[in-house]
Amino acid sequence: MEMRLIKWVVAFSVLSLCSLSLAQQLKIGYVDVQRVLSESKKGQEAKAKIEARGKELDRQFQQMQQELNALREEIE
């Protein structure tokens, strides 16, 4: 029983040391999404599409608002 416990402790210690050495080698990177979108060709194309769609929706909203105001005046 005691020998089994010693084997488990040794195995756990070895695994712990391995995980510590791997953790020290771990490198984490990041991506600056704003920079990618602003500097890449596809990002600029996507931004242009989004802006065009936004302008179209704004135009539709203005038109609907004018129609609503006309109906409101008609009711009053």
PyMOL Python script that loads the backbone (N, CA, C, O; Angstrom):
from pymol import cmd

cmd.read_pdbstr("""\
ATOM      1  N   MET A   1       0.825  -1.197   0.000  1.00  0.00           N
ATOM      2  CA  MET A   1       0.000   0.000   0.000  1.00  0.00           C
ATOM      3  C   MET A   1       0.867   1.257   0.000  1.00  0.00           C
ATOM      4  O   MET A   1       0.600   2.222  -0.717  1.00  0.00           O
ATOM      5  N   GLU A   2       1.916   1.216   0.828  1.00  0.00           N
ATOM      6  CA  GLU A   2       2.801   2.362   0.937  1.00  0.00           C
ATOM      7  C   GLU A   2       3.587   2.571  -0.363  1.00  0.00           C
ATOM      8  O   GLU A   2       3.827   3.711  -0.760  1.00  0.00           O
ATOM      9  N   MET A   3       3.980   1.507  -1.011  1.00  0.00           N
ATOM     10  CA  MET A   3       4.712   1.590  -2.270  1.00  0.00           C
ATOM     11  C   MET A   3       3.822   2.186  -3.360  1.00  0.00           C
ATOM     12  O   MET A   3       4.285   2.965  -4.193  1.00  0.00           O
ATOM     13  N   ARG A   4       2.559   1.818  -3.349  1.00  0.00           N
ATOM     14  CA  ARG A   4       1.603   2.342  -4.324  1.00  0.00           C
ATOM     15  C   ARG A   4       1.436   3.854  -4.145  1.00  0.00           C
ATOM     16  O   ARG A   4       1.376   4.598  -5.123  1.00  0.00           O
ATOM     17  N   LEU A   5       1.363   4.294  -2.902  1.00  0.00           N
ATOM     18  CA  LEU A   5       1.242   5.716  -2.604  1.00  0.00           C
ATOM     19  C   LEU A   5       2.480   6.473  -3.086  1.00  0.00           C
ATOM     20  O   LEU A   5       2.367   7.568  -3.636  1.00  0.00           O
ATOM     21  N   ILE A   6       3.643   5.896  -2.881  1.00  0.00           N
ATOM     22  CA  ILE A   6       4.885   6.530  -3.323  1.00  0.00           C
ATOM     23  C   ILE A   6       4.899   6.656  -4.844  1.00  0.00           C
ATOM     24  O   ILE A   6       5.322   7.683  -5.373  1.00  0.00           O
ATOM     25  N   LYS A   7       4.437   5.614  -5.559  1.00  0.00           N
ATOM     26  CA  LYS A   7       4.377   5.665  -7.024  1.00  0.00           C
ATOM     27  C   LYS A   7       3.449   6.783  -7.489  1.00  0.00           C
ATOM     28  O   LYS A   7       3.754   7.502  -8.440  1.00  0.00           O
ATOM     29  N   TRP A   8       2.328   6.920  -6.815  1.00  0.00           N
ATOM     30  CA  TRP A   8       1.372   7.976  -7.184  1.00  0.00           C
ATOM     31  C   TRP A   8       1.960   9.367  -6.943  1.00  0.00           C
ATOM     32  O   TRP A   8       1.789  10.271  -7.761  1.00  0.00           O
ATOM     33  N   VAL A   9       2.642   9.528  -5.832  1.00  0.00           N
ATOM     34  CA  VAL A   9       3.257  10.820  -5.521  1.00  0.00           C
ATOM     35  C   VAL A   9       4.341  11.153  -6.546  1.00  0.00           C
ATOM     36  O   VAL A   9       4.428  12.292  -7.005  1.00  0.00           O
ATOM     37  N   VAL A  10       5.158  10.180  -6.905  1.00  0.00           N
ATOM     38  CA  VAL A  10       6.213  10.399  -7.897  1.00  0.00           C
ATOM     39  C   VAL A  10       5.596  10.732  -9.252  1.00  0.00           C
ATOM     40  O   VAL A  10       6.042  11.660  -9.927  1.00  0.00           O
ATOM     41  N   ALA A  11       4.573   9.978  -9.650  1.00  0.00           N
ATOM     42  CA  ALA A  11       3.915  10.227 -10.937  1.00  0.00           C
ATOM     43  C   ALA A  11       3.291  11.620 -10.962  1.00  0.00           C
ATOM     44  O   ALA A  11       3.405  12.341 -11.953  1.00  0.00           O
ATOM     45  N   PHE A  12       2.641  11.988  -9.885  1.00  0.00           N
ATOM     46  CA  PHE A  12       2.024  13.313  -9.804  1.00  0.00           C
ATOM     47  C   PHE A  12       3.078  14.413  -9.876  1.00  0.00           C
ATOM     48  O   PHE A  12       2.879  15.430 -10.540  1.00  0.00           O
ATOM     49  N   SER A  13       4.191  14.207  -9.195  1.00  0.00           N
ATOM     50  CA  SER A  13       5.270  15.203  -9.205  1.00  0.00           C
ATOM     51  C   SER A  13       5.849  15.372 -10.604  1.00  0.00           C
ATOM     52  O   SER A  13       6.099  16.494 -11.046  1.00  0.00           O
ATOM     53  N   VAL A  14       6.063  14.258 -11.301  1.00  0.00           N
ATOM     54  CA  VAL A  14       6.613  14.323 -12.660  1.00  0.00           C
ATOM     55  C   VAL A  14       5.646  15.045 -13.581  1.00  0.00           C
ATOM     56  O   VAL A  14       6.055  15.907 -14.358  1.00  0.00           O
ATOM     57  N   LEU A  15       4.372  14.703 -13.502  1.00  0.00           N
ATOM     58  CA  LEU A  15       3.370  15.357 -14.344  1.00  0.00           C
ATOM     59  C   LEU A  15       3.257  16.844 -14.019  1.00  0.00           C
ATOM     60  O   LEU A  15       3.077  17.665 -14.918  1.00  0.00           O
ATOM     61  N   SER A  16       3.361  17.187 -12.756  1.00  0.00           N
ATOM     62  CA  SER A  16       3.300  18.597 -12.369  1.00  0.00           C
ATOM     63  C   SER A  16       4.477  19.375 -12.935  1.00  0.00           C
ATOM     64  O   SER A  16       4.307  20.494 -13.421  1.00  0.00           O
ATOM     65  N   LEU A  17       5.656  18.799 -12.877  1.00  0.00           N
ATOM     66  CA  LEU A  17       6.841  19.467 -13.413  1.00  0.00           C
ATOM     67  C   LEU A  17       6.746  19.608 -14.932  1.00  0.00           C
ATOM     68  O   LEU A  17       7.164  20.622 -15.489  1.00  0.00           O
ATOM     69  N   CYS A  18       6.196  18.594 -15.601  1.00  0.00           N
ATOM     70  CA  CYS A  18       6.033  18.677 -17.060  1.00  0.00           C
ATOM     71  C   CYS A  18       5.068  19.793 -17.426  1.00  0.00           C
ATOM     72  O   CYS A  18       5.311  20.558 -18.359  1.00  0.00           O
ATOM     73  N   SER A  19       3.980  19.879 -16.689  1.00  0.00           N
ATOM     74  CA  SER A  19       3.001  20.913 -17.009  1.00  0.00           C
ATOM     75  C   SER A  19       3.562  22.305 -16.723  1.00  0.00           C
ATOM     76  O   SER A  19       3.239  23.258 -17.432  1.00  0.00           O
ATOM     77  N   LEU A  20       4.390  22.430 -15.702  1.00  0.00           N
ATOM     78  CA  LEU A  20       5.014  23.723 -15.414  1.00  0.00           C
ATOM     79  C   LEU A  20       5.980  24.131 -16.525  1.00  0.00           C
ATOM     80  O   LEU A  20       6.025  25.300 -16.910  1.00  0.00           O
ATOM     81  N   SER A  21       6.748  23.178 -17.037  1.00  0.00           N
ATOM     82  CA  SER A  21       7.690  23.520 -18.103  1.00  0.00           C
ATOM     83  C   SER A  21       6.942  23.868 -19.381  1.00  0.00           C
ATOM     84  O   SER A  21       7.391  24.737 -20.129  1.00  0.00           O
ATOM     85  N   LEU A  22       5.821  23.220 -19.654  1.00  0.00           N
ATOM     86  CA  LEU A  22       5.015  23.559 -20.829  1.00  0.00           C
ATOM     87  C   LEU A  22       4.363  24.924 -20.667  1.00  0.00           C
ATOM     88  O   LEU A  22       4.238  25.676 -21.634  1.00  0.00           O
ATOM     89  N   ALA A  23       3.954  25.239 -19.470  1.00  0.00           N
ATOM     90  CA  ALA A  23       3.301  26.523 -19.230  1.00  0.00           C
ATOM     91  C   ALA A  23       4.278  27.677 -19.443  1.00  0.00           C
ATOM     92  O   ALA A  23       3.871  28.755 -19.877  1.00  0.00           O
ATOM     93  N   GLN A  24       5.537  27.470 -19.149  1.00  0.00           N
ATOM     94  CA  GLN A  24       6.524  28.519 -19.351  1.00  0.00           C
ATOM     95  C   GLN A  24       6.778  28.770 -20.834  1.00  0.00           C
ATOM     96  O   GLN A  24       7.159  29.878 -21.211  1.00  0.00           O
ATOM     97  N   GLN A  25       6.576  27.770 -21.673  1.00  0.00           N
ATOM     98  CA  GLN A  25       6.817  27.914 -23.098  1.00  0.00           C
ATOM     99  C   GLN A  25       5.594  28.436 -23.840  1.00  0.00           C
ATOM    100  O   GLN A  25       5.691  28.794 -25.014  1.00  0.00           O
ATOM    101  N   LEU A  26       4.481  28.482 -23.193  1.00  0.00           N
ATOM    102  CA  LEU A  26       3.242  28.900 -23.832  1.00  0.00           C
ATOM    103  C   LEU A  26       3.310  30.376 -24.199  1.00  0.00           C
ATOM    104  O   LEU A  26       3.631  31.222 -23.365  1.00  0.00           O
ATOM    105  N   LYS A  27       3.004  30.673 -25.461  1.00  0.00           N
ATOM    106  CA  LYS A  27       2.987  32.058 -25.921  1.00  0.00           C
ATOM    107  C   LYS A  27       1.581  32.381 -26.385  1.00  0.00           C
ATOM    108  O   LYS A  27       0.937  31.588 -27.072  1.00  0.00           O
ATOM    109  N   ILE A  28       1.125  33.533 -26.006  1.00  0.00           N
ATOM    110  CA  ILE A  28      -0.220  33.960 -26.371  1.00  0.00           C
ATOM    111  C   ILE A  28      -0.104  35.188 -27.256  1.00  0.00           C
ATOM    112  O   ILE A  28       0.593  36.145 -26.919  1.00  0.00           O
ATOM    113  N   GLY A  29      -0.785  35.156 -28.381  1.00  0.00           N
ATOM    114  CA  GLY A  29      -0.796  36.294 -29.288  1.00  0.00           C
ATOM    115  C   GLY A  29      -2.185  36.902 -29.334  1.00  0.00           C
ATOM    116  O   GLY A  29      -3.142  36.324 -28.819  1.00  0.00           O
ATOM    117  N   TYR A  30      -2.291  38.049 -29.941  1.00  0.00           N
ATOM    118  CA  TYR A  30      -3.589  38.688 -30.093  1.00  0.00           C
ATOM    119  C   TYR A  30      -3.660  39.323 -31.472  1.00  0.00           C
ATOM    120  O   TYR A  30      -2.642  39.577 -32.115  1.00  0.00           O
ATOM    121  N   VAL A  31      -4.877  39.572 -31.905  1.00  0.00           N
ATOM    122  CA  VAL A  31      -5.106  40.191 -33.207  1.00  0.00           C
ATOM    123  C   VAL A  31      -5.810  41.517 -32.978  1.00  0.00           C
ATOM    124  O   VAL A  31      -6.842  41.571 -32.310  1.00  0.00           O
ATOM    125  N   ASP A  32      -5.260  42.574 -33.526  1.00  0.00           N
ATOM    126  CA  ASP A  32      -5.883  43.893 -33.452  1.00  0.00           C
ATOM    127  C   ASP A  32      -6.921  43.973 -34.569  1.00  0.00           C
ATOM    128  O   ASP A  32      -6.598  44.297 -35.711  1.00  0.00           O
ATOM    129  N   VAL A  33      -8.161  43.676 -34.225  1.00  0.00           N
ATOM    130  CA  VAL A  33      -9.233  43.592 -35.211  1.00  0.00           C
ATOM    131  C   VAL A  33      -9.457  44.937 -35.894  1.00  0.00           C
ATOM    132  O   VAL A  33      -9.698  44.976 -37.101  1.00  0.00           O
ATOM    133  N   GLN A  34      -9.384  46.010 -35.172  1.00  0.00           N
ATOM    134  CA  GLN A  34      -9.568  47.337 -35.758  1.00  0.00           C
ATOM    135  C   GLN A  34      -8.515  47.600 -36.832  1.00  0.00           C
ATOM    136  O   GLN A  34      -8.823  48.135 -37.897  1.00  0.00           O
ATOM    137  N   ARG A  35      -7.292  47.228 -36.547  1.00  0.00           N
ATOM    138  CA  ARG A  35      -6.215  47.446 -37.520  1.00  0.00           C
ATOM    139  C   ARG A  35      -6.423  46.579 -38.756  1.00  0.00           C
ATOM    140  O   ARG A  35      -6.236  47.041 -39.881  1.00  0.00           O
ATOM    141  N   VAL A  36      -6.806  45.331 -38.549  1.00  0.00           N
ATOM    142  CA  VAL A  36      -7.057  44.434 -39.677  1.00  0.00           C
ATOM    143  C   VAL A  36      -8.160  44.993 -40.555  1.00  0.00           C
ATOM    144  O   VAL A  36      -8.027  45.022 -41.778  1.00  0.00           O
ATOM    145  N   LEU A  37      -9.251  45.438 -39.939  1.00  0.00           N
ATOM    146  CA  LEU A  37     -10.369  45.966 -40.715  1.00  0.00           C
ATOM    147  C   LEU A  37     -10.002  47.250 -41.446  1.00  0.00           C
ATOM    148  O   LEU A  37     -10.447  47.475 -42.572  1.00  0.00           O
ATOM    149  N   SER A  38      -9.203  48.082 -40.819  1.00  0.00           N
ATOM    150  CA  SER A  38      -8.892  49.370 -41.446  1.00  0.00           C
ATOM    151  C   SER A  38      -7.791  49.271 -42.498  1.00  0.00           C
ATOM    152  O   SER A  38      -7.752  50.088 -43.418  1.00  0.00           O
ATOM    153  N   GLU A  39      -6.904  48.298 -42.384  1.00  0.00           N
ATOM    154  CA  GLU A  39      -5.769  48.231 -43.298  1.00  0.00           C
ATOM    155  C   GLU A  39      -5.892  47.166 -44.386  1.00  0.00           C
ATOM    156  O   GLU A  39      -5.210  47.256 -45.406  1.00  0.00           O
ATOM    157  N   SER A  40      -6.736  46.172 -44.193  1.00  0.00           N
ATOM    158  CA  SER A  40      -6.842  45.123 -45.205  1.00  0.00           C
ATOM    159  C   SER A  40      -7.854  45.509 -46.279  1.00  0.00           C
ATOM    160  O   SER A  40      -8.792  46.266 -46.031  1.00  0.00           O
ATOM    161  N   LYS A  41      -7.641  44.974 -47.468  1.00  0.00           N
ATOM    162  CA  LYS A  41      -8.529  45.281 -48.590  1.00  0.00           C
ATOM    163  C   LYS A  41      -9.938  44.750 -48.317  1.00  0.00           C
ATOM    164  O   LYS A  41     -10.925  45.449 -48.542  1.00  0.00           O
ATOM    165  N   LYS A  42     -10.024  43.517 -47.833  1.00  0.00           N
ATOM    166  CA  LYS A  42     -11.334  42.930 -47.531  1.00  0.00           C
ATOM    167  C   LYS A  42     -12.032  43.687 -46.408  1.00  0.00           C
ATOM    168  O   LYS A  42     -13.251  43.853 -46.432  1.00  0.00           O
ATOM    169  N   GLY A  43     -11.268  44.142 -45.432  1.00  0.00           N
ATOM    170  CA  GLY A  43     -11.841  44.918 -44.341  1.00  0.00           C
ATOM    171  C   GLY A  43     -12.415  46.231 -44.825  1.00  0.00           C
ATOM    172  O   GLY A  43     -13.489  46.648 -44.393  1.00  0.00           O
ATOM    173  N   GLN A  44     -11.694  46.880 -45.726  1.00  0.00           N
ATOM    174  CA  GLN A  44     -12.178  48.147 -46.283  1.00  0.00           C
ATOM    175  C   GLN A  44     -13.424  47.924 -47.139  1.00  0.00           C
ATOM    176  O   GLN A  44     -14.349  48.736 -47.126  1.00  0.00           O
ATOM    177  N   GLU A  45     -13.440  46.804 -47.890  1.00  0.00           N
ATOM    178  CA  GLU A  45     -14.625  46.485 -48.697  1.00  0.00           C
ATOM    179  C   GLU A  45     -15.832  46.233 -47.796  1.00  0.00           C
ATOM    180  O   GLU A  45     -16.933  46.709 -48.074  1.00  0.00           O
ATOM    181  N   ALA A  46     -15.619  45.484 -46.718  1.00  0.00           N
ATOM    182  CA  ALA A  46     -16.710  45.191 -45.789  1.00  0.00           C
ATOM    183  C   ALA A  46     -17.216  46.474 -45.140  1.00  0.00           C
ATOM    184  O   ALA A  46     -18.422  46.661 -44.979  1.00  0.00           O
ATOM    185  N   LYS A  47     -16.299  47.347 -44.772  1.00  0.00           N
ATOM    186  CA  LYS A  47     -16.684  48.619 -44.154  1.00  0.00           C
ATOM    187  C   LYS A  47     -17.504  49.455 -45.124  1.00  0.00           C
ATOM    188  O   LYS A  47     -18.491  50.076 -44.728  1.00  0.00           O
ATOM    189  N   ALA A  48     -17.103  49.474 -46.395  1.00  0.00           N
ATOM    190  CA  ALA A  48     -17.846  50.231 -47.408  1.00  0.00           C
ATOM    191  C   ALA A  48     -19.251  49.656 -47.588  1.00  0.00           C
ATOM    192  O   ALA A  48     -20.217  50.407 -47.726  1.00  0.00           O
ATOM    193  N   LYS A  49     -19.365  48.325 -47.588  1.00  0.00           N
ATOM    194  CA  LYS A  49     -20.682  47.689 -47.717  1.00  0.00           C
ATOM    195  C   LYS A  49     -21.569  48.031 -46.524  1.00  0.00           C
ATOM    196  O   LYS A  49     -22.754  48.324 -46.685  1.00  0.00           O
ATOM    197  N   ILE A  50     -20.993  47.991 -45.339  1.00  0.00           N
ATOM    198  CA  ILE A  50     -21.761  48.299 -44.129  1.00  0.00           C
ATOM    199  C   ILE A  50     -22.222  49.750 -44.151  1.00  0.00           C
ATOM    200  O   ILE A  50     -23.368  50.047 -43.813  1.00  0.00           O
ATOM    201  N   GLU A  51     -21.331  50.652 -44.547  1.00  0.00           N
ATOM    202  CA  GLU A  51     -21.706  52.071 -44.606  1.00  0.00           C
ATOM    203  C   GLU A  51     -22.786  52.310 -45.657  1.00  0.00           C
ATOM    204  O   GLU A  51     -23.708  53.093 -45.429  1.00  0.00           O
ATOM    205  N   ALA A  52     -22.679  51.638 -46.811  1.00  0.00           N
ATOM    206  CA  ALA A  52     -23.694  51.792 -47.858  1.00  0.00           C
ATOM    207  C   ALA A  52     -25.041  51.273 -47.372  1.00  0.00           C
ATOM    208  O   ALA A  52     -26.077  51.893 -47.610  1.00  0.00           O
ATOM    209  N   ARG A  53     -25.020  50.138 -46.695  1.00  0.00           N
ATOM    210  CA  ARG A  53     -26.265  49.577 -46.159  1.00  0.00           C
ATOM    211  C   ARG A  53     -26.850  50.506 -45.100  1.00  0.00           C
ATOM    212  O   ARG A  53     -28.067  50.685 -45.042  1.00  0.00           O
ATOM    213  N   GLY A  54     -26.007  51.095 -44.270  1.00  0.00           N
ATOM    214  CA  GLY A  54     -26.471  52.038 -43.258  1.00  0.00           C
ATOM    215  C   GLY A  54     -27.122  53.257 -43.878  1.00  0.00           C
ATOM    216  O   GLY A  54     -28.149  53.734 -43.395  1.00  0.00           O
ATOM    217  N   LYS A  55     -26.522  53.767 -44.957  1.00  0.00           N
ATOM    218  CA  LYS A  55     -27.104  54.930 -45.638  1.00  0.00           C
ATOM    219  C   LYS A  55     -28.454  54.575 -46.253  1.00  0.00           C
ATOM    220  O   LYS A  55     -29.389  55.374 -46.205  1.00  0.00           O
ATOM    221  N   GLU A  56     -28.557  53.380 -46.832  1.00  0.00           N
ATOM    222  CA  GLU A  56     -29.820  52.939 -47.429  1.00  0.00           C
ATOM    223  C   GLU A  56     -30.906  52.813 -46.358  1.00  0.00           C
ATOM    224  O   GLU A  56     -32.038  53.249 -46.564  1.00  0.00           O
ATOM    225  N   LEU A  57     -30.559  52.220 -45.222  1.00  0.00           N
ATOM    226  CA  LEU A  57     -31.531  52.092 -44.133  1.00  0.00           C
ATOM    227  C   LEU A  57     -31.938  53.457 -43.598  1.00  0.00           C
ATOM    228  O   LEU A  57     -33.103  53.673 -43.265  1.00  0.00           O
ATOM    229  N   ASP A  58     -30.988  54.375 -43.513  1.00  0.00           N
ATOM    230  CA  ASP A  58     -31.295  55.731 -43.056  1.00  0.00           C
ATOM    231  C   ASP A  58     -32.254  56.422 -44.025  1.00  0.00           C
ATOM    232  O   ASP A  58     -33.191  57.101 -43.606  1.00  0.00           O
ATOM    233  N   ARG A  59     -32.009  56.242 -45.320  1.00  0.00           N
ATOM    234  CA  ARG A  59     -32.886  56.827 -46.331  1.00  0.00           C
ATOM    235  C   ARG A  59     -34.300  56.247 -46.207  1.00  0.00           C
ATOM    236  O   ARG A  59     -35.284  56.983 -46.281  1.00  0.00           O
ATOM    237  N   GLN A  60     -34.396  54.931 -46.020  1.00  0.00           N
ATOM    238  CA  GLN A  60     -35.706  54.298 -45.852  1.00  0.00           C
ATOM    239  C   GLN A  60     -36.404  54.815 -44.594  1.00  0.00           C
ATOM    240  O   GLN A  60     -37.611  55.056 -44.596  1.00  0.00           O
ATOM    241  N   PHE A  61     -35.637  54.979 -43.534  1.00  0.00           N
ATOM    242  CA  PHE A  61     -36.201  55.483 -42.288  1.00  0.00           C
ATOM    243  C   PHE A  61     -36.752  56.893 -42.473  1.00  0.00           C
ATOM    244  O   PHE A  61     -37.850  57.200 -42.010  1.00  0.00           O
ATOM    245  N   GLN A  62     -35.990  57.748 -43.149  1.00  0.00           N
ATOM    246  CA  GLN A  62     -36.438  59.122 -43.388  1.00  0.00           C
ATOM    247  C   GLN A  62     -37.728  59.132 -44.207  1.00  0.00           C
ATOM    248  O   GLN A  62     -38.643  59.905 -43.925  1.00  0.00           O
ATOM    249  N   GLN A  63     -37.794  58.273 -45.217  1.00  0.00           N
ATOM    250  CA  GLN A  63     -38.986  58.201 -46.055  1.00  0.00           C
ATOM    251  C   GLN A  63     -40.196  57.742 -45.233  1.00  0.00           C
ATOM    252  O   GLN A  63     -41.280  58.312 -45.350  1.00  0.00           O
ATOM    253  N   MET A  64     -40.009  56.721 -44.410  1.00  0.00           N
ATOM    254  CA  MET A  64     -41.105  56.228 -43.574  1.00  0.00           C
ATOM    255  C   MET A  64     -41.536  57.291 -42.568  1.00  0.00           C
ATOM    256  O   MET A  64     -42.724  57.428 -42.276  1.00  0.00           O
ATOM    257  N   GLN A  65     -40.580  58.036 -42.043  1.00  0.00           N
ATOM    258  CA  GLN A  65     -40.898  59.088 -41.084  1.00  0.00           C
ATOM    259  C   GLN A  65     -41.718  60.190 -41.758  1.00  0.00           C
ATOM    260  O   GLN A  65     -42.653  60.721 -41.159  1.00  0.00           O
ATOM    261  N   GLN A  66     -41.373  60.533 -42.990  1.00  0.00           N
ATOM    262  CA  GLN A  66     -42.146  61.538 -43.722  1.00  0.00           C
ATOM    263  C   GLN A  66     -43.566  61.043 -43.981  1.00  0.00           C
ATOM    264  O   GLN A  66     -44.524  61.805 -43.846  1.00  0.00           O
ATOM    265  N   GLU A  67     -43.705  59.777 -44.349  1.00  0.00           N
ATOM    266  CA  GLU A  67     -45.036  59.212 -44.576  1.00  0.00           C
ATOM    267  C   GLU A  67     -45.852  59.222 -43.289  1.00  0.00           C
ATOM    268  O   GLU A  67     -47.043  59.530 -43.308  1.00  0.00           O
ATOM    269  N   LEU A  68     -45.222  58.892 -42.192  1.00  0.00           N
ATOM    270  CA  LEU A  68     -45.907  58.893 -40.899  1.00  0.00           C
ATOM    271  C   LEU A  68     -46.350  60.298 -40.528  1.00  0.00           C
ATOM    272  O   LEU A  68     -47.470  60.489 -40.054  1.00  0.00           O
ATOM    273  N   ASN A  69     -45.487  61.283 -40.736  1.00  0.00           N
ATOM    274  CA  ASN A  69     -45.856  62.673 -40.442  1.00  0.00           C
ATOM    275  C   ASN A  69     -47.017  63.126 -41.321  1.00  0.00           C
ATOM    276  O   ASN A  69     -47.903  63.843 -40.857  1.00  0.00           O
ATOM    277  N   ALA A  70     -47.017  62.712 -42.587  1.00  0.00           N
ATOM    278  CA  ALA A  70     -48.116  63.075 -43.485  1.00  0.00           C
ATOM    279  C   ALA A  70     -49.423  62.452 -43.004  1.00  0.00           C
ATOM    280  O   ALA A  70     -50.464  63.108 -43.016  1.00  0.00           O
ATOM    281  N   LEU A  71     -49.374  61.204 -42.587  1.00  0.00           N
ATOM    282  CA  LEU A  71     -50.579  60.544 -42.072  1.00  0.00           C
ATOM    283  C   LEU A  71     -51.054  61.203 -40.779  1.00  0.00           C
ATOM    284  O   LEU A  71     -52.256  61.356 -40.560  1.00  0.00           O
ATOM    285  N   ARG A  72     -50.116  61.587 -39.931  1.00  0.00           N
ATOM    286  CA  ARG A  72     -50.466  62.239 -38.673  1.00  0.00           C
ATOM    287  C   ARG A  72     -51.167  63.573 -38.948  1.00  0.00           C
ATOM    288  O   ARG A  72     -52.174  63.891 -38.315  1.00  0.00           O
ATOM    289  N   GLU A  73     -50.639  64.340 -39.882  1.00  0.00           N
ATOM    290  CA  GLU A  73     -51.268  65.618 -40.229  1.00  0.00           C
ATOM    291  C   GLU A  73     -52.647  65.395 -40.844  1.00  0.00           C
ATOM    292  O   GLU A  73     -53.568  66.180 -40.618  1.00  0.00           O
ATOM    293  N   GLU A  74     -52.783  64.331 -41.612  1.00  0.00           N
ATOM    294  CA  GLU A  74     -54.066  64.021 -42.238  1.00  0.00           C
ATOM    295  C   GLU A  74     -55.117  63.677 -41.182  1.00  0.00           C
ATOM    296  O   GLU A  74     -56.285  64.042 -41.321  1.00  0.00           O
ATOM    297  N   ILE A  75     -54.708  62.986 -40.145  1.00  0.00           N
ATOM    298  CA  ILE A  75     -55.636  62.607 -39.074  1.00  0.00           C
ATOM    299  C   ILE A  75     -56.041  63.832 -38.266  1.00  0.00           C
ATOM    300  O   ILE A  75     -57.203  63.944 -37.877  1.00  0.00           O
ATOM    301  N   GLU A  76     -55.141  64.730 -38.007  1.00  0.00           N
ATOM    302  CA  GLU A  76     -55.431  65.907 -37.187  1.00  0.00           C
ATOM    303  C   GLU A  76     -56.203  66.863 -38.012  1.00  0.00           C
ATOM    304  O   GLU A  76     -56.565  67.938 -37.535  1.00  0.00           O
TER     305      GLU A  76
END
""", "prot")
cmd.dss("prot")
cmd.show_as("cartoon", "prot")
cmd.util.cbc("prot")
cmd.orient("prot")
